[in-house]
């Protein structure tokens, strides 16, 4: 829902910090397409468990693989999974939300009850079920995370649409004989995009956590694909002797999630007048 209200001071800070963290993550992913110090999956037994040095800036893991290279490619993996998962959720959830707001009461009740059931179902459990049926893969993880986020998009879109439908321009469109589908596409959707973008940012943070959790459990990306969650899983047996192996990917996950959450808070302050961030 669009608004002319400028962001508050706290909202601008959230946008700046969150946007910076997200931009750094995107930059890491882009850099990994053209440059990494080493092949992230190359095993070098003679270089195992080396500390940070001029040759290996973040050291190496127990297989002798370069940690920085894995972090860079892991950022690409995380963004890829997040974009597809959030895209699936938005493509399915936004039309359902508009349909729920504009349709008959029985359809609204049906969609919202289904959304309530979906929200009560843990995303991680759904992903494990997908992995059991289709096998552990990046595709299974993306679909499971995306489907688990559909109810959130549907509810947010419905709430925004209900605030738009009583407006005069919607009434004018109806009087002019526009069909409900045309009203939803031309008038409702553009006015709820702000809220959808906010939800996408928040859902992206959840997708990062879900992907890391699935990879940690062995149900996410395959072993030949660098992943921050898999790096954590491989480091758990060496926490006492080599804590940096867990600290580096753990910090990457934490900063990525923080960045998208702060970005979502800043965008919410801009687009949702009911949830404005209050300056302290």
C-alpha positions, 0 to 999 in steps of 0.5 A: 500500500503506497503512502506519502509519509517519509520514513522515520529516522529509525526507519532510514537507519534500518534501511541504510544498515540493512541495505548495506549488509544485503548489498555486501552479500549480493556483491560477494555472490557476484564476485564468486561468478568471476573470481574465487581464490581457489576452487571451493570444493578442491580437497588439498590434504596437505593444506588442511586446517590452516589458519588465516594467512596471506595465502588463505585469508580465512584459512582452510577446513578439515579437507584443505578447502579454502574457506573464503572461496566457500563463503563467496560461493555459499553466498551465491547458493543462499541468494539463489535459494532465497530468490526462487523460494520467495518468488514461488511464495509471491507468485502463489500467495499474492493472487490468493490474497487478492482473490480472498479479499475480492471473492465471496465470503466462503472463498475468503474463509476457505483460503484464510483457514488454509493459510492458518493451517499452512502457518501452523505447519513448520517449514523445516518439517515440510522440507524434510518431507519433500526431501524424503519424497523427491530426494535431498536437493536444492530444488526440493529445498527451494520448493519447500521453503517457497510453499511454506511462505505462501500463507504469509504472502496471502495474508499480507496481500489480503490485508492490504487489498481490504484497505484498498477496496473501499477507495473511490477509484475502485468504486469508479472502476466497478461503475465503469464496468471493469471485471473483478480480475481487471480491477485486481490486476490494474488497481489492487495489485499496484497498491499492495506491492509495497507490502509485498516487498516488505514481506519478501524481505522478511521471507528472504531472511527466513529462507536463509535460515531454512536453507542453512538448517536444511543443509546442516541436517543434510536435506538441502544443497548436495555435498558438491555445492558450497553452502553456509549451512553445510559448512556449519555441519562439517565444522561441528566435530571440531568446535573445541579445536577449530572454532573459526570453522563454525564462526565464519559461516555462522557469522555470514548467516547471522549478518545476512539474516540481520540485513534482510530483517533490518531492510524489511523493518525499514521498508515496513516503516515506509510502506505500512503506516500501521507499523511505523518505526517510532524514533527514540 
